[in-house]
Structures are given as structure tokens and as C-alpha cells.
Amino acid sequence: MKLKQVTISIENSPGRLYEVTQALGKAGINLRALNLVDSGAFGQLRLLVSDLASTRRILMEMHMPAKVNEVVAVEIEDKPGKLAGLLKPLMTAQVNVLYTYAFLGFAAGKAVMIFRFSDNDKAIKILEENGYTLVDSEAFGILETKNQC
């Protein structure tokens, strides 16, 4: 249950995030999750979107190259220590977290963590074996088409 995430390098200048989000909004594309990280002159904008193919087309028209990565979304209880509990079996299996971000409000008392692992397939297996609920594209309201990448 991997999700396709769009990653864009955007200039750290006023209005750049607005330009991207405005263009996607005008096209009727919903942002399902968003993470923006400062990396100097540029930021890394990571998005889960309702329509990946249209998003890529729009970004190309804007001359903004986008990379598509696979990520894993996991539902966890919104309680202290639950993230550490999720990470322990991954650490034991030597699966590294390359990055993660979270959001609340998906379900009452739950948080959804978005992960990119050193080995997504191994991580999925470990998470499922430990009873974690993976969130698929349908639950996120993401349009799945065959040749999205």
C-alpha cells in the first residue's frame, strides 16, 4: 500500500508556494498532505494530491520539475509513545526512516504518519505484522491511474 508523492524544489522566495497551490487549486486538485522543508535557497515541497497525472502536467507547464516517490501512510493512535512503538520493530529490522511527516484529523483520536523508508516493501510487511493500519489511496481520495509516473 504505497502512495505516490510529488516532490518539487521551490525557491525560498515570497509567493512561490502560493503559485503552486493556486495553480493546483484552480485545476480542482485537492492537497491531501503537504510538507515543506527549508534547504537553503530552495525548499522541498512534498505533496499527496488527489490527481497525480494532472499535477505533473501543471507543474511541467510551470517549468517546475517534479519527482515522484513512493511513501507509506500509517494510522497510529494520537497518544504519547505510539510513534516510538511503531518505530521499534522497524529499527530492529534495520529499516531506516528517510523522512516522515504527520497530520491529524483523519479519524478521531488518530494521526496519520507519512513515511519514506529505506525499504518501503520491508517496512510495509513489518507494520502489517505488528497490526498497524496502512492508509491507501482510496482512503485519501487519491485518483489512481495506471501510468502515473
Sequence and secondary structure as in RCSB ss.txt:
>XXXX:A:sequence
MKLKQVTISIENSPGRLYEVTQALGKAGINLRALNLVDSGAFGQLRLLVSDLASTRRILMEMHMPAKVNEVVAVE
IEDKPGKLAGLLKPLMTAQVNVLYTYAFLGFAAGKAVMIFRFSDNDKAIKILEENGYTLVDSEAFGILETKNQC
>XXXX:A:secstr
 EEEEEEEEEESSTTHHHHHHHHHHHTT  EEEEEEEE SSEEEEEEEESBHHHHHHHHHHTT  EEEEEEEEEE
EESSTTHHHHHHHHHHHTT  EEEEEEEE SSTTEEEEEEEESSHHHHHHHHHHTT EEE HHHHT B  TT  
